[in-house]
Amino acid sequence: MEIKHFFDNRTWTLTYVVWDPDTKDAVVIDPVLDYEPAASKTWTESVEEVVKFLKDNDLKLHYILETHAHADHLSGARVIKSVFPDAKLAVGKRITDVQKVFKGVFDLPEDFPTDGRQFDQLFDEGQTYKAGSLEFDVIFTPGHTPACTTLRFEDNVFTGDALFMPDGGTGRCDFPGGSATDMYHSIHNKLYSLPEDTKVWVGHDYQPNGRELQYMATIGEQKEKNVALRASTTEKEFVEWREARDKTLSAPKLLFQSVQVNVDAGRLPEPKANKVRYLKIPINVFRPPQEGEMTIDLV
C-alpha cells in the first residue's frame, strides 16, 4: 500500500490518495474544491492535481472518503466523482446529526434530506470495508463534530480534524454538536489504544512557528509529545484547556460556505431562476448580541 499527500496551502488541508501499487485499487480522502470568498469564486486546481495523479498512475478509484463535514473548505468530491462516476462518496453515518443541526441554521428547504442519502454510502463504526484489494476499518472519533470518523488502513490512520501533528494538538470542539469531552475519549481511549507504531496522517497542518509542512506522526509520538493531549493528560485537564482555547479562536473563514455545501455531499446550491447559485450567510447565528451590547435595527 502506498500513500500520496496533496497540500492546499490556502486552507492548510491535506488530501490523500491511498492505493495498492499491484492492483491499482485506490481511494481519495478529503478532497478540496478551491473557493475564494471575496469574489465567491470556485475553481478546481486542487482536485485537478488529484485527478491527474489518479490518471497518470492508471488507478482504479473505488471511494471518495470524507472524514467529516468540513468547516474550512468546500469538498471537491463531486468534481472527482464526475470524472470517476463509479467511485462511491462515503462518510460516517452520524453525518445525519450534522445535517439536522445545519438544516435549521441555514433554513434549508423543508425537503432537504437529513438521512444522509446525498452520500452513496454511510459507514458504521467497527466495520471493515473493501476498496478492491484495499481494506479499511472505521473508527468514530467525535469531538470536533459529532460525525468525525477516523479511517484505518493497515498500520495507518487518517484522523481528519481529530489529531493534528504533535505541535498542532487537536481540532477545536466549539462547533454545534462539538464536545471536548467526546474529543478526549475519541483520542485517549480509541486512537491512543492503537499500536504505538501506527502512523497518524493528519487532515490539516497549520505549520506552527512557520516550520515546514508535516503531515504524519506515530501514535507513540502523539502520546508523548502532543501539546494538547498526551497519554498522561487527564480528561479534566484536556477539557478545561480545549474549552478555554476555543473561546479565543475566530470562526474559520469559510465556515458557512463550507458547511452548507458539505452537508449536501459537496453539492453547490441549485441555480435560481437567473441561473446564478447562491450561498446563505447567516448573521450572528453563533453569537447573538450580549446583554448590554449596543444593537442597531436596520429598517
N, C-alpha and C positions, 0 to 999 in steps of 0.2 A: 504494500500500500504506500502511496506517495501523496504528499500534500503540497499545494501551491498557494501562497498568500497573495492577496491584492490589497493595497492600502489606498484608501481615499483620504487624502490629507485635508480636504475641505470639512469632513465630518469626523475625522480620526477613526474611521471604520475599517475593520478587517473583514474581507470576504475570502472564503476559502474554496478551492476545488480539491476534493479527495477522490483518488482514483486508483484502480488496480492496473498496473502497467502491463500485465499479461493479458487480461481480458478486455481492457479499455472501459470497464464499467466505472461510472463516476457520479458524484453528487456535487452540488453547489450549495454553500452555506452563506446566508445573509448577503445577498447582492444589493448593490446601491444604484438607485436612479438619481442622477445628478439634478440638483434643483438650486436655483438662485432666487432668494426671496424678494429682493428689491424689484426685480423685473418679473417675478413669478414665472420663471422660465425653467422648463425641464430640458435635459438633453441626455445622451446615452453613452458618453465617453467611458464611464466605469464598466458598464455591462458589456460594451463592445470589446473591451480588453479581455473580459472573461470568456465571451463567446469565441473570440479569435483563438484563445488558448485551447478551448474545447475542440474547435475545428482543426486547428493545426496539429493536434495530437490524436485526432480521429477518435475522440472519446464518445462513449455512449452515455448520455445523461439520463439517469433514472429519476432523480429527485432534485427539486429546489427546496431547500430546508430553511425555515425561519426559526431562530431560537426564541423569538417573541415578537410582539408588535412594537417595532422600534419607535422611539420618540425623538430621534435626532437625525433621521434620514428617511427618505421615501424608499420603499422597496423597489428593486429592479427586477423582481421575479417575473412580472408579466412580460417584460421585454425578452427575457431569456426564454420563457415559455412560448413566445411567438416564433422563436427560431427552433426550439426543440419541443414541439407540441405534445409528444408522448411523455415528457417528464412530468411527474406529479409534484404539485405545490403542496407542501405539508407543514404542519405546525402542531404544537401540543394542544390537547383538547380543551384546556382551560382558556383558550382564546375566547370562548363564549362568554366568560366572565368579563373580559375586557370589552368585548363588543357591546354588552348590555350597559356598561358604565358610559361608554363614549357615544352610544346612540342617543342618550339623553344630553350629554354635553354639547353635541353638535346638532341637536334637534334633527336627526336624520329621519328620512321618511318612515311612515308607520310600517311599511312593508320591508324595511331593511332587515335582513335576517340576522338573528343573534344566536344561531345554532351552528355556526362555523361552516355552513355549506359553500361559502365562497372559496374554500380551500378544497383541494382534491382529496386530502386525507388528514384526519386528526389523530394524533398519536396518544396512546395510553402509556402511563408510567410502567416501567418494569418489563416492557415488551421488547423483543428483538425483531428488527425489520431487515429485509434484504433489498439490496440495490444491485441486482446481478450477483456477482461474486463477493460484493461488499456486504458486511453485516454491521448493524449499529444498534445500540441499546439507548433507550430513552430514560432520562432521569429528570423528574420535575424539580426545578430549583427556584421556586417563587421567592419574592422579596422585592426585587426591582419592579416587577409586575407580577400579578397572580399567575400569568401564563408562561413564565420563563421556563425554558427547557434546555438541559444540557444533553449533548449528543455524544455517545461514547463509541468510537471505532477502535477496536483492539485496545492498545495502551495509550490512546489519545482521547481527550475530551475537549469539546468545543462549548465554552461556557457562556457565550453571548455576553450579557452585561452583569453576570453574577460575580465572577472573579476577573480582575484585571491583572496586569503584571504586579509583582510584589510591591514595587514602589508606587503603584497606582491604586492599590486597595481593592475596593469592591464598587459595584454600581450603587447609585443612590436609591433611596427607598421611599421618596416622598410623593410619588405619583399616585393617582387614585388606585386603591387596591394594593399599593405597595406596603411593605412591612419589614422593619429592621429585624424584628423577632423571627419572621419567616426566613429572612436572608441568613441569619445566624445558623439556623437549623439546616438550611439548604447546603451551606458551605461546611460548617463544622461537623454536622452529623452525617452528611451524604458524601460530599466531594472529598473531605479530608479522611474518609474511611477507605478511599481507593488506595492501591499500592503507591508508595512514595515515588516510584519512578514513572508514574503516569504523567504524560505530557499534557499541560493545560494550554490550549490555544485560545487567546482572548478575543473578544469582539471589538474592543477599542484599545488604542494606545495613545494617550494624551501627551506622551513624551515629556514627563516632568523634568523641570530644570533644563529643558532644551536638549535632552540626550537623544541619541539616535533611536530609530524605530526598534521596538522589541515586541514580540507577539507570542512567545512561548516560554513557559517555565514549568518545572515539575511540581507535582503535589508536595513533595518534600520541601522544595524551595518556598512554596507558598506557606506551608505550615510554619516554617522557621522565620520567614522574612516579611510576610505581607504586612504592610503598615497599618491596615485596618483590622485584620483578623488573623492572628496566629493560632496555632494549635492550643496554646496556653491561655488565649483570651477567653474570658467568661462571657456568658450571654449578656449580663448586666453591663459590663464594660463596653461591649460592642454596640448594644442598642443605644446607650447614652451617647457614645461617640458619634454613631451614624446619624442619629436624630439631630444632634447639635450641629454636625457638619452640614446636613441637608438644609438647615434653616439659613445657611449662609450662601447657598447656591442660587444662581439665577436659573430661570427656566431655559431649557435648550432652545436654541434659536429657531429650530424647525419643529417645535413640539406639536403645534396644532396642525400644520400642514402634513406632517408625517403620520400622526396617529389616525387621522380620518381616512387617509389612503390605506394605511397598513392594516387596519381592522377589516377593510374590504379586500384583503388579499392582494394589495398593491394596485388595485384598480383606481384610476383617476375618476373624478366625478363625471357623470354623463354630461354632454354638452346641452346647453339651454337652447331655446328657440333661435337665438342669434348665432348658434354654432360655437359658442365660447364655453369653456369649462370654468367653474368657479369653486374655490376652496372657502370654507367658512372659518372665520377667526373670531371666536367669542371674546368678549371683553370682561375682565375681572371675574372670570368663572372660578378661578382657584384662589383669588384674593379679593373678596368683597371689601368695600370700604369699611375701615375700622371705626369704632365708636369715637366721636370727637374729630374725625378726619374730615377736612373740607371736601364737599362734593358739589358738582355743578350739574344741574339738569339741562341738557340741550334740548330746546323745543323747536 
